[in-house]
Amino acid sequence: MSQLKPSTRSAPSAQPHLARSLSNRHIQLIAIGGAIGTGLFMGSGKTISLAGPSVIFVYMIIGFMLFFVMRAMGELLLSNLEYKSFSDFAGDLLGPWAGFFTSWTYWLCWIVTAIAELIAIALYTSFWWPDLPLWIPALVAVLVLLGFNLTSVKAFGETEFWFALIKIVAIVTLIVVGLVMVFTQFQSPGGSPARFSNLWNDGGMFPTGPMGFIAGFQLSVFAFLGVELVGTTAAEAQNPQKNLPKAINSIPIRIMLFYVLALIVIMAVTPWREVTADVSPFVAMFSLAGLGAAAAVINFVVLTSATSSANSGLYSTSRMLFGLSAEGTAPGRFHRLSRHKVPANALLFSCMFLLVSAVLLYANPSILAVFTVVTTMSSVLFIFVWAIIVVSYIVYRKRRPALHAASKFKMPGGVFMCYFLLAFFVFLIWALTQKTDTLQALLVTPVWFIGLATVWFIIRRRPELAAHHELHRANVEADRASALAFRR
């Protein structure tokens, strides 16, 4: 039957295979690492100052919505184990153009994010070595991450496991310390005792009004970039039918623990008006608790968080190039695997772009302002990728009802929830237009899609891509016939 394998894939025996070396603990911690961004440690102070206690609801709403995106992705990936990532099912269900647009857009998302994180790594390193030129730690970070990723996919999994574990320990420690301060009625320097009523006794839960609440979405969405990363591990996961559902189903618990509970504790100890926008609330909390080494400890945690993000970026971009090469929309050399079963050429190509961070820091150490806008552009592109996942699910439900009926990991809410998610993404885009710097990035983003459309228009007439188009049309017809037969 046509729906048993992607229309854009040739026979499995003809293709080199990635190694399934990522165990359950790797998948779980990669998913957690993707859900905990550097923005939680460094950017939550600004978010609290803009939205007040309502930021709790902002994180809950975004986390709730993205959980359904991940469930849609999970059902699609498990409906066909030949899918290596979400770009595969996008190409299979929506057409070769969707695989091309999704893969290259996701590649750009992580390249931009990883470059920004490498610049952050350089700045965090300067905490200990202030006289060290900023380009040196960025260059060293690229080479170290390349070494980890070239060794084996298991080495990537181990690295990400420990990076994520450091973030988890930091957040759990903050929650425990904060709760002790609340229950012992700790008195802040401003004279306010630590208590949960600090959340609502200064203007209520929405003290900055509706626009302050919306401003929270502008910043908070950045912290969730990479939550879909677990979807790029499908081809290298051991027992994906068991491990992917476990990782995806734990997302709500992670959001409640690592985002919501941490923010509740922070604002219970320090009233939201006393939270400084440009200071990490984590550093402030540990400092209030009398932990003198707080700045150094949190600096180390944020350093590992940024390194984790860059590590994830290098991994995911190389896998996207691997898939694009199989489709004929990227050079064939990217599809070659090393003896360690990793796409070494694709890794080296992505590293060439990551080295831009070292070049920029060498040329101009004050380049960071540009990256605020560029990283915002990355978040807009991530929203596009999430939307493609949702649209793919809608088409899947229409074309392949038999696979949905047989699925053991059905998406809750089904097609209705998909349309609700798309409306939410429109709201997020609108929210990004309400701030000058995010609006600028939003206006730049179409340039990327115009460029992609131009390239696609040129290459789509290649014989192999024309064959993919014909195969896709044939599969659509076959799926339609199968769907009609199933519904009778």
Secondary structure, DSSP 8 states (H G I E B T S, - for coil): -GGGS-TT---GGGS------B-HHHHHHHHHHHHS-HHHHHTHHHHHHHHGGGHHHHHHHHHHHHHHHHHHHHHHHHH-TT--SHHHHHHHHH-HHHHHHHHHHHHHHHHHHHHHHHHHHHHHHTTT-TTS-THHHHHHHHHHHHHHHHH-HHHHHHHHHHHHHHHHHHHHHHHHHHHHHHHTT-B-TTS-B--GGGGTTTT-S-TTHHHHHHHHHHHHHHHTTTGGGGGGGGGGBSSHHHHHHHHHHTHHHHIIIIIIIHHHHHHHHS-GGGS-TTS-HHHHHHHHTT-TTHHHHHHHHHHHHHHHHHHHHHHHHHHHHHHHHHHTSS-GGGG---TTSS-HHHHHHHHHHHTHHHHHHHH-TTTHHHHHHHHHHHHHHHHHHHHHHHHHHHHHHHH-HHHHHH-SS--TTHHHHHHHHHHHHHHHHHHHTTSHHHHHHHHHHHHHHHHHHHHHHHHTTSHHHHHHHHHHHHHHHHHHHHHHHHH-
